[in-house]
Amino acid sequence: MSGGFNPSDLAAWTGGQWTQPPSGTLRGFHFDSRRLGPGSVFVALAGAQRDGHDFLPAAAAAGAAAALVSRPRPEAGLAQLVVGDTLRAWQAIAREHRRRFAGPVVGISGSAGKTSTKDLLALLLGAAARGVAATEGNFNNELGVPLTLSRLDPARDRLAVIEAGISLPGEMDRLAAMIEPDIAVITLVGPAHLQELGGIEGVAREKSRLPAAVRPGGLMVFPEEVAAWPAFAALTGRRIVVAAGGAPGPERVVCTLGNGPAGTHLRLAGGGSPAAEFRCRAVTPGLARNAALALTVARQLGVSEADLAARLAAWLPASLRAEVREIGGRFVYLDCYNANPASMADAFAGFIVQAPAAQPRLYLLGCMEELGVEASRHHRELGARLAPLLRPGDRVCVLGTEAAAVIEGLGAGGAAPASSAVLDSLAAATAEFATWPGAVLLKGSRRYALEGVLPAGEGEAHA
């Protein structure tokens, strides 16, 4: 990092005290002693399973110049900034470092689609080669956000795209306070983490905290369905709503979508930009909506239509997210990084559009986690929604705690009993996959790791 961090600034930002002055320039932070390099600062986090303070000698051996601690260990052999709470202190450092960053910062959250939207927006803006700093993977929580922000380098980075993910009340307030977005994007408000967040209304309230933290003169961007929630309708400031219909305007982008096996076509009008058309590989309606959000933000940041068209055409979703593979001559739609009701419906739509019509279809599903007391209802509704999509010869197999509720919903929706089964293990799912002669959808929550049914080393991404 050009210039690095000033030890006096770190003490002032955290209210901490140094045990001794650090030697050399401080050039970054990490809480994993295996990921440290010369000049870095080790953040000693005390968790339920392990205490980072036990790894101070390892941090020193890895070349760390200093450590952020709540209990100093002089024998560790490195300078230590002593604070009351190492996580909150690191977050304070990230917040102040972000405030010194002059480029635009985009914050992205949502019940589904935030990682794919973040990845696509970073690509549309030019990625790292054009000075775009972005969250790695889905490292979007109270550890991931300060890690990304503390890596911002004004000599290298001209803008940042930061993903914010939450599962508990109050988390978004802390993430938003660090990010202080110039532009905030919310992809979706849907049933996710319901047990912790107090129902879908609680999800909407928590997600709204990110656009509420937009800097003066900043911008909020979200779909029309998100804008309708009271928590979002109450927000003040400049906004652009992305809609599927109606009249375009300065605060309304209308996205006209065409989708088929050969590709997806998007036409955007409104938002203060000329109408423009874009194409990409065939994607689900949800991914197309996310693409419209990312395109809207990129246009607001001045990226040319030609650059956007070229970059969008090269876009491939991340691994395990709407990923298409061919295995043993069969079409496999791999979308099992995680699942909630909205992303399940989107996966069904994408699978049906892209899978070869001549092949029988196997829906190999894992249950949806963290839906609280409404879990059984959501799974019954999932089955009822899937039932009319099934054709003669198709099959549904479900693994997980609410599998019986999905099967019940299938029956209520008119599906034949012989077309479905409850699975009791990943081994049973693997056997279903191995013997199925046609197209396969793998969709479920991360707990079930359905990619484990794939043969080792097999599978090539479709163009």
ZAROVO-311262 format. One record per residue (C-alpha): residue number from 0; residue in three letters; x negated, y negated, z negated. Coordinates in pm, whole numbers, plus 50000, padded with zeros to 5 digits. Each point is the difference from the previous one (the first is absolute). Layout:
REM ZAROVO-311262
SITE   k   r    px    py    pz
SITE NUM ALA     X     Y     Z
...
***
This chain:
REM ZAROVO-311262
SITE   k   r    px    py    pz
SITE   0 MET 50000 50000 50000
SITE   1 SER 49855 49664 50103
SITE   2 GLY 49911 49801 49689
SITE   3 GLY 50143 50263 49766
SITE   4 PHE 50160 49926 49664
SITE   5 ASN 49866 49750 49749
SITE   6 PRO 49972 50154 49650
SITE   7 SER 50112 49672 49842
SITE   8 ASP 50314 50001 50216
SITE   9 LEU 50080 50356 49895
SITE  10 ALA 49969 49908 49633
SITE  11 ALA 50218 49691 50046
SITE  12 TRP 50267 50185 50200
SITE  13 THR 50028 50284 49748
SITE  14 GLY 49924 49825 49671
SITE  15 GLY 49728 50261 49950
SITE  16 GLN 49643 49984 49872
SITE  17 TRP 49686 50149 50151
SITE  18 THR 49784 50225 49786
SITE  19 GLN 49707 49878 50211
SITE  20 PRO 49966 49812 50329
SITE  21 PRO 50032 50229 50305
SITE  22 SER 49694 50037 50217
SITE  23 GLY 50047 49927 50369
SITE  24 THR 50316 49915 50192
SITE  25 LEU 50332 50165 49916
SITE  26 ARG 50147 50129 50325
SITE  27 GLY 50320 50191 49933
SITE  28 PHE 50207 50210 49761
SITE  29 HIS 50108 50360 49963
SITE  30 PHE 50147 50216 49725
SITE  31 ASP 49846 50322 50139
SITE  32 SER 49634 50040 49901
SITE  33 ARG 49949 50215 50312
SITE  34 ARG 50095 49710 50228
SITE  35 LEU 49755 49744 49865
SITE  36 GLY 49701 49849 50174
SITE  37 PRO 49719 49758 49918
SITE  38 GLY 50131 49677 49852
SITE  39 SER 50352 50128 49936
SITE  40 VAL 50209 49963 49685
SITE  41 PHE 50145 50312 49837
SITE  42 VAL 50351 49954 49856
SITE  43 ALA 50024 50228 49694
SITE  44 LEU 50366 50098 49985
SITE  45 ALA 50127 50198 49701
SITE  46 GLY 50262 50253 50114
SITE  47 ALA 50191 50285 49845
SITE  48 GLN 49768 50264 50149
SITE  49 ARG 49663 49826 50000
SITE  50 ASP 49831 49683 49882
SITE  51 GLY 49793 49800 50244
SITE  52 HIS 49772 49890 49717
SITE  53 ASP 49863 50356 49996
SITE  54 PHE 49870 49944 50354
SITE  55 LEU 49798 49685 49935
SITE  56 PRO 49666 50189 50021
SITE  57 ALA 50111 50151 50331
SITE  58 ALA 50093 49653 50125
SITE  59 ALA 49657 49868 49908
SITE  60 ALA 49834 50295 50174
SITE  61 ALA 50205 49927 50313
SITE  62 GLY 49855 49650 50018
SITE  63 ALA 50276 49796 49838
SITE  64 ALA 49878 49663 49878
SITE  65 ALA 50272 49954 49739
SITE  66 ALA 50315 50146 49848
SITE  67 LEU 50335 49866 49887
SITE  68 VAL 50066 50158 49659
SITE  69 SER 50218 49975 49693
SITE  70 ARG 49746 50184 49782
SITE  71 PRO 49635 49914 50069
SITE  72 ARG 49742 50278 50014
SITE  73 PRO 49655 49837 49976
SITE  74 GLU 49824 50331 50067
SITE  75 ALA 50156 50019 50349
SITE  76 GLY 49728 49777 50141
SITE  77 LEU 50202 49739 50187
SITE  78 ALA 50161 49662 49934
SITE  79 GLN 50357 50025 49872
SITE  80 LEU 50280 49743 50006
SITE  81 VAL 50207 50073 49690
SITE  82 VAL 50375 49931 50034
SITE  83 GLY 50315 50103 49818
SITE  84 ASP 50152 50200 50288
SITE  85 THR 49782 50102 50294
SITE  86 LEU 50287 50051 50247
SITE  87 ARG 50161 49663 49928
SITE  88 ALA 49658 49832 50009
SITE  89 TRP 49923 50154 50339
SITE  90 GLN 50338 49887 50128
SITE  91 ALA 49924 49646 49879
SITE  92 ILE 49671 50010 50191
SITE  93 ALA 50179 50120 50313
SITE  94 ARG 50258 49722 49968
SITE  95 GLU 49739 49726 49966
SITE  96 HIS 49787 50145 50280
SITE  97 ARG 50305 50006 50227
SITE  98 ARG 50066 49633 49917
SITE  99 ARG 49657 49915 50140
SITE 100 PHE 50080 50179 50326
SITE 101 ALA 50098 49745 50265
SITE 102 GLY 50154 50235 50256
SITE 103 PRO 50365 50108 50017
SITE 104 VAL 50099 50289 49773
SITE 105 VAL 50294 50221 50099
SITE 106 GLY 50165 50208 49728
SITE 107 ILE 50209 50302 50103
SITE 108 SER 50234 50218 49796
SITE 109 GLY 50315 50207 50045
SITE 110 SER 50168 50324 49899
SITE 111 ALA 49867 50164 50317
SITE 112 GLY 49781 49895 50290
SITE 113 LYS 49762 49770 49816
SITE 114 THR 49684 50195 50084
SITE 115 SER 50085 50042 50369
SITE 116 THR 50096 49632 50023
SITE 117 LYS 49678 49895 49829
SITE 118 ASP 49792 50218 50231
SITE 119 LEU 50178 49875 50311
SITE 120 LEU 49978 49634 49899
SITE 121 ALA 49627 50035 49933
SITE 122 LEU 49962 50156 50346
SITE 123 LEU 50205 49727 50168
SITE 124 LEU 49791 49732 49831
SITE 125 GLY 49679 50156 50133
SITE 126 ALA 49898 50229 49712
SITE 127 ALA 49663 49979 49825
SITE 128 ALA 49820 49910 50323
SITE 129 ARG 50193 49672 50001
SITE 130 GLY 49956 49928 49630
SITE 131 VAL 50315 50166 49868
SITE 132 ALA 49970 50141 49648
SITE 133 ALA 50272 50253 49916
SITE 134 THR 50096 50244 49729
SITE 135 GLU 49836 50337 50061
SITE 136 GLY 50255 50279 50040
SITE 137 ASN 50283 49945 49757
SITE 138 PHE 49781 49881 49713
SITE 139 ASN 50265 49750 49904
SITE 140 ASN 50045 50011 49622
SITE 141 GLU 49857 49814 49700
SITE 142 LEU 49658 50148 50076
SITE 143 GLY 50012 49984 50378
SITE 144 VAL 50106 49637 50033
SITE 145 PRO 49714 49855 49789
SITE 146 LEU 49758 50235 50176
SITE 147 THR 50101 49862 50340
SITE 148 LEU 50014 49638 49889
SITE 149 SER 49662 50014 49826
SITE 150 ARG 49846 50119 50329
SITE 151 LEU 50108 49690 50193
SITE 152 ASP 49694 49836 50151
SITE 153 PRO 50047 49650 50146
SITE 154 ALA 49692 50051 50218
SITE 155 ARG 50158 50305 50163
SITE 156 ASP 50376 49985 49953
SITE 157 ARG 50233 49743 50153
SITE 158 LEU 50329 50144 49870
SITE 159 ALA 50129 50283 49781
SITE 160 VAL 50289 50247 50009
SITE 161 ILE 50077 50135 49653
SITE 162 GLU 50244 50283 49925
SITE 163 ALA 50189 49997 49669
SITE 164 GLY 50163 50315 49865
SITE 165 ILE 50187 50033 49672
SITE 166 SER 50180 50261 49793
SITE 167 LEU 50070 49815 49674
SITE 168 PRO 50171 49673 49903
SITE 169 GLY 49757 49710 49967
SITE 170 GLU 49734 50144 50228
SITE 171 MET 50090 49779 50295
SITE 172 ASP 49966 49688 49787
SITE 173 ARG 49640 50096 49927
SITE 174 LEU 49922 50095 50360
SITE 175 ALA 50163 49687 50142
SITE 176 ALA 49807 49781 49756
SITE 177 MET 49677 50140 50141
SITE 178 ILE 50099 49995 50367
SITE 179 GLU 50164 49654 50008
SITE 180 PRO 50108 50069 50360
SITE 181 ASP 50014 49738 50270
SITE 182 ILE 50235 50239 50179
SITE 183 ALA 50205 50270 49824
SITE 184 VAL 50157 50291 50188
SITE 185 ILE 50256 50240 49854
SITE 186 THR 50068 50298 50225
SITE 187 LEU 50295 50163 49824
SITE 188 VAL 50202 50013 49681
SITE 189 GLY 50111 50357 49946
SITE 190 PRO 50033 50277 49742
SITE 191 ALA 49644 50057 49878
SITE 192 HIS 49872 50016 49640
SITE 193 LEU 50362 49963 49890
SITE 194 GLN 49947 50162 49662
SITE 195 GLU 49736 49747 49899
SITE 196 LEU 50138 49688 50172
SITE 197 GLY 50361 50031 49889
SITE 198 GLY 50185 50078 50322
SITE 199 ILE 49979 49846 50343
SITE 200 GLU 50094 49655 49866
SITE 201 GLY 49692 50023 49779
SITE 202 VAL 49791 50094 50303
SITE 203 ALA 50124 49688 50181
SITE 204 ARG 49924 49776 49702
SITE 205 GLU 49648 50136 49962
SITE 206 LYS 49920 49981 50372
SITE 207 SER 50125 49640 50015
SITE 208 ARG 49723 49895 49759
SITE 209 LEU 49744 50016 50281
SITE 210 PRO 50167 49745 50232
SITE 211 ALA 50087 49795 49692
SITE 212 ALA 49624 49958 49949
SITE 213 VAL 49934 49860 50350
SITE 214 ARG 49783 49689 49990
SITE 215 PRO 50155 49660 50078
SITE 216 GLY 50053 49971 50373
SITE 217 GLY 49978 50375 50044
SITE 218 LEU 50231 50243 50176
SITE 219 MET 50220 50297 49909
SITE 220 VAL 50081 50264 50264
SITE 221 PHE 50246 50285 49954
SITE 222 PRO 50274 50192 50182
SITE 223 GLU 50357 49878 49993
SITE 224 GLU 50101 50285 49768
SITE 225 VAL 49744 49885 49743
SITE 226 ALA 50106 49636 50030
SITE 227 ALA 50354 50100 49901
SITE 228 TRP 49900 50109 49650
SITE 229 PRO 50089 49729 49741
SITE 230 ALA 49644 49994 49866
SITE 231 PHE 49875 49906 50347
SITE 232 ALA 50286 49769 50090
SITE 233 ALA 49912 49795 49691
SITE 234 LEU 49640 49942 50114
SITE 235 THR 49912 49650 50114
SITE 236 GLY 49746 49912 50266
SITE 237 ARG 49935 50069 50366
SITE 238 ARG 50108 50340 50122
SITE 239 ILE 50036 50198 50319
SITE 240 VAL 50259 50276 50005
SITE 241 VAL 49952 50277 50257
SITE 242 ALA 50335 50130 50128
SITE 243 ALA 50129 50247 50256
SITE 244 GLY 50262 49763 50142
SITE 245 GLY 50152 49656 49993
SITE 246 ALA 49855 49674 50124
SITE 247 PRO 49628 49929 49959
SITE 248 GLY 49884 49684 49829
SITE 249 PRO 49704 49841 49817
SITE 250 GLU 50066 50218 49693
SITE 251 ARG 50142 50301 50182
SITE 252 VAL 49816 50242 50228
SITE 253 VAL 50223 50234 50197
SITE 254 CYS 49835 50329 50093
SITE 255 THR 50159 50195 50284
SITE 256 LEU 49880 50358 49988
SITE 257 GLY 49979 50270 50263
SITE 258 ASN 49881 50343 49889
SITE 259 GLY 49936 50323 50186
SITE 260 PRO 49749 50285 50030
SITE 261 ALA 49786 49797 50239
SITE 262 GLY 49956 49706 49764
SITE 263 THR 50154 49718 49804
SITE 264 HIS 50083 49660 50146
SITE 265 LEU 50049 49691 49783
SITE 266 ARG 50122 49659 50108
SITE 267 LEU 49960 49720 49744
SITE 268 ALA 50173 49663 50023
SITE 269 GLY 50004 49718 49746
SITE 270 GLY 49786 49899 49706
SITE 271 GLY 49869 49699 50186
SITE 272 SER 49815 50213 50258
SITE 273 PRO 50090 50068 50364
SITE 274 ALA 50184 50325 50072
SITE 275 ALA 49757 50283 50066
SITE 276 GLU 50007 50372 50079
SITE 277 PHE 49772 50270 49861
SITE 278 ARG 49957 50375 50042
SITE 279 CYS 49846 50275 49789
SITE 280 ARG 50009 50378 49969
SITE 281 ALA 50335 50148 49903
SITE 282 VAL 50068 49923 49633
SITE 283 THR 50293 50032 49761
SITE 284 PRO 50251 49717 49955
SITE 285 GLY 49841 49925 49663
SITE 286 LEU 49650 49975 50145
SITE 287 ALA 50135 49783 50282
SITE 288 ARG 50155 49769 49738
SITE 289 ASN 49665 49985 49822
SITE 290 ALA 49831 49921 50331
SITE 291 ALA 50242 49710 50049
SITE 292 LEU 49909 49865 49655
SITE 293 ALA 49627 50030 50072
SITE 294 LEU 50035 49840 50344
SITE 295 THR 50198 49713 49849
SITE 296 VAL 49728 49930 49743
SITE 297 ALA 49719 50031 50254
SITE 298 ARG 50173 49754 50233
SITE 299 GLN 50040 49757 49711
SITE 300 LEU 49624 50029 49943
SITE 301 GLY 49928 49909 50361
SITE 302 VAL 49904 50331 50162
SITE 303 SER 50057 49987 50376
SITE 304 GLU 50267 50206 50172
SITE 305 ALA 49734 50173 50212
SITE 306 ASP 49797 50106 49697
SITE 307 LEU 50311 50119 49819
SITE 308 ALA 50112 50207 50299
SITE 309 ALA 49661 50167 50039
SITE 310 ARG 49961 50075 49630
SITE 311 LEU 50355 50129 49955
SITE 312 ALA 49958 50235 50296
SITE 313 ALA 49700 50157 49822
SITE 314 TRP 50180 50042 49666
SITE 315 LEU 50027 50342 49837
SITE 316 PRO 50167 50040 49658
SITE 317 ALA 49781 50120 49715
SITE 318 SER 49950 50366 49915
SITE 319 LEU 50308 50179 49862
SITE 320 ARG 50224 49708 50102
SITE 321 ALA 50210 50068 50312
SITE 322 GLU 49704 50192 50140
SITE 323 VAL 50059 50225 50299
SITE 324 ARG 49789 50310 50051
SITE 325 GLU 50004 50302 50228
SITE 326 ILE 49924 50327 49822
SITE 327 GLY 50013 50331 50181
SITE 328 GLY 50206 49847 50279
SITE 329 ARG 50256 49863 49753
SITE 330 PHE 50097 49640 49938
SITE 331 VAL 49934 49906 49634
SITE 332 TYR 50123 49671 49852
SITE 333 LEU 49790 49939 49689
SITE 334 ASP 50152 49736 49771
SITE 335 CYS 49937 50143 49655
SITE 336 TYR 49793 49735 49825
SITE 337 ASN 50307 49909 49794
SITE 338 ALA 50378 49988 50020
SITE 339 ASN 50309 49812 49889
SITE 340 PRO 50350 49989 50152
SITE 341 ALA 49916 49724 50248
SITE 342 SER 49678 50159 50125
SITE 343 MET 50171 50340 50024
SITE 344 ALA 50267 49858 50231
SITE 345 ASP 49732 49826 50205
SITE 346 ALA 49801 50323 50034
SITE 347 PHE 50310 50186 50121
SITE 348 ALA 50054 49733 50266
SITE 349 GLY 49640 50008 50117
SITE 350 PHE 49985 50378 50009
SITE 351 ILE 50320 50034 50201
SITE 352 VAL 49894 49742 50260
SITE 353 GLN 49648 50136 50048
SITE 354 ALA 50034 50378 49957
SITE 355 PRO 50045 50197 50324
SITE 356 ALA 50372 50058 50049
SITE 357 ALA 49946 50357 50116
SITE 358 GLN 49833 50110 49676
SITE 359 PRO 50196 50105 49690
SITE 360 ARG 49928 49770 49706
SITE 361 LEU 49887 50086 49649
SITE 362 TYR 50051 49732 49735
SITE 363 LEU 49747 50099 49733
SITE 364 LEU 50074 49760 49716
SITE 365 GLY 49865 49923 49654
SITE 366 CYS 50229 49831 49750
SITE 367 MET 49992 49627 49923
SITE 368 GLU 49846 49911 49665
SITE 369 GLU 50064 49715 49752
SITE 370 LEU 50369 49951 50077
SITE 371 GLY 50107 50022 49637
SITE 372 VAL 50351 50102 49895
SITE 373 GLU 50125 49958 50359
SITE 374 ALA 49757 50258 50141
SITE 375 SER 50258 50273 50061
SITE 376 ARG 50239 49759 50170
SITE 377 HIS 49729 49866 50230
SITE 378 HIS 49900 50354 50098
SITE 379 ARG 50360 50105 50068
SITE 380 GLU 50041 49691 50217
SITE 381 LEU 49677 50088 50179
SITE 382 GLY 50138 50343 50087
SITE 383 ALA 50334 49857 50113
SITE 384 ARG 49817 49746 50221
SITE 385 LEU 49784 50271 50157
SITE 386 ALA 50280 50252 50065
SITE 387 PRO 50150 49835 50312
SITE 388 LEU 49653 49965 50151
SITE 389 LEU 49944 50375 50008
SITE 390 ARG 50046 50197 50321
SITE 391 PRO 50062 50372 50038
SITE 392 GLY 49673 50175 49920
SITE 393 ASP 49859 49721 49780
SITE 394 ARG 49901 50074 49641
SITE 395 VAL 49951 49804 49675
SITE 396 CYS 49771 50123 49721
SITE 397 VAL 49961 49799 49679
SITE 398 LEU 49736 50021 49727
SITE 399 GLY 50041 49829 49664
SITE 400 THR 50208 49932 49693
SITE 401 GLU 50305 49869 50189
SITE 402 ALA 49989 50246 50290
SITE 403 ALA 50336 50152 49906
SITE 404 ALA 50162 49656 50016
SITE 405 VAL 49874 49954 50356
SITE 406 ILE 50143 50338 50099
SITE 407 GLU 50330 49906 49833
SITE 408 GLY 50010 49680 50204
SITE 409 LEU 49928 50191 50320
SITE 410 GLY 50296 50225 49931
SITE 411 ALA 50226 49706 49924
SITE 412 GLY 49890 49847 50329
SITE 413 GLY 50098 50309 50195
SITE 414 ALA 49667 50178 50045
SITE 415 ALA 50012 50379 50022
SITE 416 PRO 49864 50170 49685
SITE 417 ALA 49764 50220 50204
SITE 418 SER 49822 49691 50135
SITE 419 SER 49846 49897 49666
SITE 420 ALA 49795 50135 49710
SITE 421 VAL 49855 49897 49664
SITE 422 LEU 49625 50066 49975
SITE 423 ASP 49830 50078 49669
SITE 424 SER 49637 49931 50093
SITE 425 LEU 49764 49846 50253
SITE 426 ALA 49911 50355 50100
SITE 427 ALA 50362 50059 50100
SITE 428 ALA 49994 49675 50198
SITE 429 THR 49680 50113 50171
SITE 430 ALA 50165 50325 50102
SITE 431 GLU 50298 49812 50148
SITE 432 PHE 49764 49776 50196
SITE 433 ALA 49787 50288 50124
SITE 434 THR 50292 50195 50145
SITE 435 TRP 50204 49712 50144
SITE 436 PRO 49994 49997 50383
SITE 437 GLY 50094 49636 50059
SITE 438 ALA 49956 49640 49883
SITE 439 VAL 49939 49926 49631
SITE 440 LEU 50058 49695 49780
SITE 441 LEU 49798 49986 49677
SITE 442 LYS 50145 49737 49768
SITE 443 GLY 49989 49974 49620
SITE 444 SER 49859 49825 49698
SITE 445 ARG 49626 50010 49933
SITE 446 ARG 50050 50248 49718
SITE 447 TYR 50070 50277 50252
SITE 448 ALA 49701 49935 50233
SITE 449 LEU 50181 50164 50290
SITE 450 GLU 49701 49955 50229
SITE 451 GLY 49872 50306 49813
SITE 452 VAL 50211 50221 50229
SITE 453 LEU 49784 49909 50301
SITE 454 PRO 49735 50249 50114
SITE 455 ALA 49652 49881 49904
SITE 456 GLY 49832 49804 50276
SITE 457 GLU 50297 50001 50236
SITE 458 GLY 50197 49710 50142
SITE 459 GLU 49919 49726 50247
SITE 460 ALA 50160 49657 50000
SITE 461 HIS 50227 49930 50294
SITE 462 ALA 49926 49697 50215
***
